[in-house]
Amino acid sequence: MTKAKVEELIAQGEGDRVEFTISEKEKKIGETLCAFCNDLPGHGLPVYLLIGVNDYGTIAGKSFDDEALRGIGDVRHRFTPRPSITVHQPVKFDDEGYVLVIEAHPSKIPPIRYRGKIMIRIGPRQETASIEDERLLS
């Protein structure tokens, strides 16, 4: 993941394919990736979770050690079935801090569940799937 690509994603803003967060909490990461991989809008394109960018698109001054990266990568084991997720190396933004990009791909066999829950993306937010959403995903 290049700095130019991260800048492009930040400029694009949040939507149903890009999310910014400063949280490293497993629940936030897991639910967001689950919603992205379920791809209710049917884009069929990669999606990106940028950790270290606040909601206004500015770099939040974060850094990531090996333990944090392993913990973030381990969230993949909480999905059923397991989606295709790549945790890229953090990208340094001079004195502003680092941005960690997680790239995910829409599942070919939805719905994806995170800890038993099916999440979907509705524009720039996510929510638990309704029965009708689950039917569409299936």
Backbone as a ProteinNet text record, in pm:
[ID]
protein_1_A
[PRIMARY]
MTKAKVEELIAQGEGDRVEFTISEKEKKIGETLCAFCNDLPGHGLPVYLLIGVNDYGTIAGKSFDDEALRGIGDVRHRFTPRPSITVHQPVKFDDEGYVLVIEAHPSKIPPIRYRGKIMIRIGPRQETASIEDERLLS
[TERTIARY]
85.1	0	90.3	72.5	156.5	92.9	175.2	125.7	27.3	56.5	-31.9	-169.6	-173.3	-301	-379.7	-310.5	-378	-433.6	-355.6	-403.4	-526.4	-526.4	-640.9	-765.5	-749.3	-862.3	-915.5	-825.9	-869	-944.6	-894.4	-960.9	-1099.1	-1114.1	-1243.2	-1347.4	-1304.7	-1396.4	-1463	-1533.4	-1603.1	-1725.5	-1755.2	-1871.1	-1892.9	-1955.2	-1980.9	-1862.2	-1746.3	-1624.2	-1502.7	-1517	-1405.7	-1457	-1381.8	-1415	-1288.8	-1300.4	-1191.8	-1221.7	-1117.9	-1133.8	-1000.7	-1009.7	-889.1	-888.3	-994.5	-1009.5	-936.4	-869	-806.9	-886.7	-1006.2	-1087.1	-1135.3	-1125	-1163	-1306.3	-1398.7	-1539.4	-1559.7	-1501.8	-1513.9	-1457.2	-1337.6	-1272.8	-1352.4	-1391.7	-1464.8	-1598.2	-1676.1	-1807.4	-1795.4	-1697.9	-1678.1	-1637.7	-1540.6	-1496.9	-1607.4	-1685	-1797.3	-1894.9	-1929.8	-2023.4	-1966.7	-1838.5	-1775.1	-1776.8	-1741.1	-1732.4	-1869.1	-1973.9	-2108.8	-2155.6	-2098.8	-2118.3	-2263.9	-2352.4	-2494.1	-2517.2	-2441.7	-2462.3	-2420	-2340.5	-2300.3	-2190.3	-2101.6	-1993.1	-1895.4	-1865.4	-1769.2	-1626.5	-1597.8	-1466.9	-1403.1	-1271	-1206	-1258.3	-1251.7	-1295.8	-1181.7	-1184.8	-1069.6	-1112.2	-1049.2	-1062.1	-929.3	-931.8	-811.2	-809.4	-716.4	-702.6	-594.4	-630.8	-538.5	-582.5	-705.2	-762.4	-893.7	-910.9	-1036.7	-1147.4	-1268.7	-1385	-1376	-1291.1	-1277.7	-1168	-1103.6	-1001.6	-863.8	-837.1	-702.8	-632.1	-500.7	-419.2	-418.5	-438.2	-460.7	-336.1	-217.9	-95.7	-74.4	-124.3	-110.8	18.5	58.3	166.9	120.9	183.1	141.5	264.6	268.7	378.4	337.3	429.8	402.9	284.8	273.4	163.5	28.6	20.8	-103.5	-137.9	-37.6	-61.3	-108.7	-50	-93.8	-237.8	-270.2	-406.1	-508.9	-473.6	-563.8	-579.6	-470.8	-477.9	-555.6	-553.3	-623.7	-775.4	-826.3	-971.6	-1028.7	-946.7	-988.9	-1044.5	-996.5	-1038.2	-1175.8	-1236.1	-1368	-1481.9	-1448.1	-1548.2	-1585.6	-1710.5	-1757.5	-1842.2	-1808.5	-1678.5	-1574	-1448.4	-1339.1	-1320.3	-1330.9	-1315.2	-1168.5	-1146.1	-1012.3	-981.4	-885.5	-848.6	-696.2	-646.8	-504	-478.8	-390.3	-347.2	-213.8	-215.4	-94.8	-3.2	122.6	217	171.9	186.1	147	224.4	154.7	213.2	241.4	366	407.1	372.9	311.3	280.3	362.6	490.7	585.6	559.9	536.7	516.6	372.1	283.5	141.2	108.1	192.1	167	153.2	102.8	88.4	-58.9	-83	-215.7	-200	-283.8	-286.2	-407.6	-382.9	-491.2	-519.6	-647.6	-693	-777.9	-737.4	-808.9	-886.6	-1011.7	-1095.3	-1164.6	-1206.3	-1275.6	-1413.7	-1510.5	-1645.5	-1644.4	-1722.6	-1729	-1802.8	-1751.9	-1820.7	-1928.3	-1924.7	-2021.6	-2083.5	-2152.1	-2213.9	-2335.3	-2383.4	-2338.8	-2221.1	-2136.4	-2025.9	-2080.1	-2040.3	-2081.3	-1957.8	-1970.6	-1867.6	-1925	-1863.6	-1913.7	-2063.4	-2104.5	-2242.1	-2337.6	-2292.1	-2378.5	-2347	-2451.8	-2435.4	-2446.3	-2340.6	-2337.9	-2343.2	-2405	-2409.7	-2370.4	-2333.4	-2294.8	-2406.5	-2449.2	-2547.7	-2478.5	-2424.7	-2348.2	-2229.2	-2212.5	-2097.2	-2118.4	-2225	-2246.4	-2279.6	-2277.5	-2309	-2414.1	-2481.5	-2583.1	-2600.9	-2674.4	-2706	-2803.5	-2781.2	-2866.4	-3006.1	-3105.1	-3242.2	-3258.6	-3369.6	-3397.4	-3399	-3455.6	-3458.3	-3317.8	-3233.7	-3093	-3022.1	-3044.2	-2980.3	-3027.5	-3154.6	-3207.1	-3139.9	-3122.4	-3056.5	-2910.8	-2843.7	-2704.2	-2690.7	-2788.7	-2783.7	-2812.5
-116.5	0	123.7	209	327.9	447.1	543.2	666	735.9	734.9	797.9	732.1	598.7	528	562.1	570.8	607.8	748.9	840.8	978	981.1	897.5	888.7	838.6	737.1	683.4	787.2	861.5	965	1074.6	1114.8	1218.5	1173.6	1043.6	986.8	1001.3	995.8	1008	876.4	876.1	754.9	728.7	602	561.1	412.5	347.7	204.3	118.6	183.5	108.7	155.1	262.5	316.9	359.9	324.3	364.5	415.1	525.6	579.6	548.9	518.4	499.5	525	558.6	566	449.4	371	259.5	134.4	69	-60.3	-172.1	-143.1	-242.4	-349.1	-472.8	-585.8	-574.4	-536.1	-528.8	-430	-312.4	-211.4	-263.2	-319.9	-371.7	-488.7	-581.5	-700.3	-667.4	-582.2	-548.2	-471.7	-382.7	-306	-398.1	-486	-577.4	-674	-719.7	-808.4	-739	-615.1	-539.6	-520.3	-486.7	-468.3	-597.3	-708.2	-835.5	-886.1	-844.4	-884.5	-809.2	-694.4	-622.2	-617.8	-573.9	-563.5	-477.3	-365.5	-286.3	-358.5	-465.3	-543.4	-480.1	-402.5	-339	-441.5	-546.8	-645.7	-593.9	-487.9	-424.1	-429.7	-416.6	-415.2	-299.7	-319.7	-219.5	-194.3	-78.5	-37.1	19.6	-31.1	23.5	90.6	221	297.3	328.5	267.4	290.3	396.5	502.3	612.5	739.1	737.9	854.2	885.7	1011	1044	1069	1085.8	1100	1218.9	1315.5	1433.6	1417.3	1299.9	1272	1323	1347.9	1390.6	1276.7	1273.5	1169.5	1192.9	1086.1	1097.4	1077.1	1062.9	1052.4	917.2	810.3	675.9	609.3	509	419.4	277.8	180.7	41.2	-45.1	-117.1	-210.1	-349.3	-444.1	-579.3	-643.9	-622.6	-682	-628.8	-499.1	-439.9	-496.5	-510	-563.9	-708.7	-788.6	-928.1	-933.7	-850.7	-847.7	-808.5	-709.5	-665.6	-776.2	-842	-951.7	-1071.5	-1093.9	-1208.8	-1197.7	-1078.1	-1061.9	-1151.7	-1183.6	-1269	-1403.3	-1452.5	-1582.6	-1579.6	-1463.3	-1449.6	-1452.7	-1473.3	-1473	-1614.5	-1630.1	-1755	-1721.7	-1773.2	-1827	-1715.3	-1753.6	-1657.9	-1583.3	-1449.5	-1372.1	-1347.1	-1289.9	-1252.3	-1111.3	-1102.7	-976	-963.5	-845.3	-817.1	-699.4	-718.9	-610.7	-561.7	-442.9	-386.1	-329.5	-310.2	-244.7	-100.4	-48.7	90.2	187	290.6	392.4	516.4	564.6	680.9	810.6	902.2	1035.7	1136.7	1143.4	1234.4	1245.5	1365.1	1385.6	1361.8	1333.6	1317.6	1180.2	1081.4	947.1	846.7	729.5	618.9	591	534.8	486.1	339.3	256.6	114.4	87.8	25.7	-3.8	-153.2	-185.5	-323.9	-328.7	-413.7	-430.7	-561.6	-555.3	-675.3	-687	-807.6	-833	-889.4	-849.9	-903.2	-1055.9	-1115.4	-1261	-1317	-1427.3	-1500	-1592.1	-1610.7	-1699.5	-1631.3	-1518.1	-1450.1	-1528	-1500.1	-1391.7	-1433	-1335.2	-1350.4	-1312.7	-1388	-1357.2	-1324.1	-1220.1	-1186.9	-1217.5	-1316.3	-1361.6	-1392.5	-1453.7	-1497.7	-1392.6	-1269	-1159.3	-1121.2	-1098.7	-1054.9	-903	-838.5	-692.5	-652.6	-535.8	-480.6	-334	-283.2	-143	-68.9	41.3	130.1	265.8	295.9	418.6	421	529.4	539.8	478.3	403.8	341.4	194	122.4	-19.9	-52.2	-164.4	-208.6	-359	-416.1	-558.5	-582	-687.5	-719.3	-760.2	-717.3	-762.4	-900.4	-963.1	-1093	-1078.1	-967.9	-943.8	-921.5	-847.4	-829.4	-963.8	-1047.3	-1180.1	-1262.8	-1253.9	-1327.1	-1279.2	-1148.1	-1092.4	-1138.5	-1142.7	-1186.8	-1334.3	-1414	-1558.5	-1587.7
0	0	0	-96.6	-108.6	-36.8	-5.5	56.6	-37.9	-167	-266	-267	-256.3	-255	-128.2	-14	111.3	100.2	44.9	25.6	-64.3	-167.3	-258.4	-184.5	-100	-23.5	75.1	139.6	233.3	158.8	42.9	-36.8	-82.9	-107.6	-150.5	-40.3	84.3	197	230	341.6	385.1	297.4	282.1	202.9	220.9	124.4	139.5	97.7	64.6	34.8	114.4	193	270.5	407.4	512.4	649.5	716.5	790.7	872.1	1018.3	1094.7	1238.8	1308.9	1434.8	1517.1	1615.5	1614.7	1707.8	1659.8	1754.1	1726.5	1793.5	1840.3	1910.1	1813.4	1857.6	1772.7	1722.6	1808.5	1768.9	1654.1	1663.2	1557.9	1426.5	1432.5	1312.4	1255.7	1341.4	1296.7	1233.2	1296.9	1242.5	1111	1103.2	979.7	865	888.6	782.7	742.5	838.6	809.3	714.2	747.6	663.4	522.6	515.1	384.3	302.8	365.3	292.4	248.4	316.6	274.9	150.9	120.2	-6.7	-53	33.8	-2.1	-127.1	-146.4	-268.2	-396.8	-383.9	-501.2	-584.7	-523	-598	-654.8	-578.5	-624.4	-628.9	-554.5	-555.7	-417.1	-408.4	-277.5	-192.1	-61.5	35.7	133.1	199.4	279.7	414.6	518.8	653	685.9	710.2	740.3	889	960.6	1104	1124	1193.9	1216.4	1145.8	1092.1	1025.5	1096.4	1138.6	1205.9	1103.5	1151.9	1063.4	967.6	998.9	912.6	808.8	808.3	707.3	740.6	868.7	907.6	980.5	967.2	1029.7	1180.2	1257.4	1401.6	1487.4	1428.2	1506.6	1572.3	1512.8	1570.7	1526.4	1602.8	1563.6	1596.4	1532.7	1547.7	1570.7	1683.9	1707.9	1659.2	1666.3	1616.8	1687.9	1818.1	1894.2	1845.3	1819.9	1768.9	1631.5	1546.2	1411.7	1417	1505.8	1519.9	1570	1667.8	1721.6	1616.9	1537.1	1430.4	1326.4	1291.2	1193.9	1244.8	1376.1	1434.2	1426.4	1400.6	1390.7	1280.2	1183.7	1071	1117.9	1230.7	1280.6	1347.1	1357.3	1420.4	1318.2	1189.8	1083.3	1041	1000.4	942.1	820.1	703	664.1	663.6	658.2	667.7	534.9	536.8	412.6	378.4	261.1	217.1	268.3	360.8	423.2	422.1	385.6	389.1	482.4	579	667.2	610.1	552.1	491.5	599.1	563.8	654.6	676.4	798.1	823.1	732.8	689.4	602	686.5	679.9	760.2	689	765.1	716.1	795.6	766	829.7	979.6	1029.3	1173.1	1216.5	1122.2	1153.4	1211.9	1189	1239.1	1126.1	1161.9	1066.9	1038.4	921.5	884.2	847.8	910	880.1	791.9	677.2	583.5	585.7	606.2	593.4	467.2	375.9	249.4	256	217.9	218	82.2	52.7	-73.7	-45.9	-126.5	-107	-113.4	-26	-20.9	-141.8	-192.1	-300.3	-243.5	-110.1	-44.7	78.6	55.6	169.3	219.8	336.6	422.3	510.6	538.8	633.8	770.8	872.6	1009.7	1092.7	1174	1270.7	1408.2	1474.6	1605	1599.5	1488.2	1470.8	1418.5	1401.8	1359.8	1215.3	1135.8	997.3	995.3	948.4	939.4	792.5	765.6	629.9	634.5	519.5	505.9	434.2	492.2	430.1	417.7	299.4	280.8	375.6	452.4	540.7	679.6	699.6	831.2	813.8	924.8	919	1023.6	1001.4	1095.2	1080.7	1174.4	1168.4	1053.4	977.6	863.1	908.1	832.1	854.5	789.8	814.1	751	599	550.4	406.3	350.9	424.4	382.6	373.4	474.5	476.3	357	323.1	207	78.9	64.2	-54.3	-63.7	50.5	51.7	15.7	58.5	32.2	-113.3
[MASK]
++++++++++++++++++++++++++++++++++++++++++++++++++++++++++++++++++++++++++++++++++++++++++++++++++++++++++++++++++++++++++++++++++++++++++

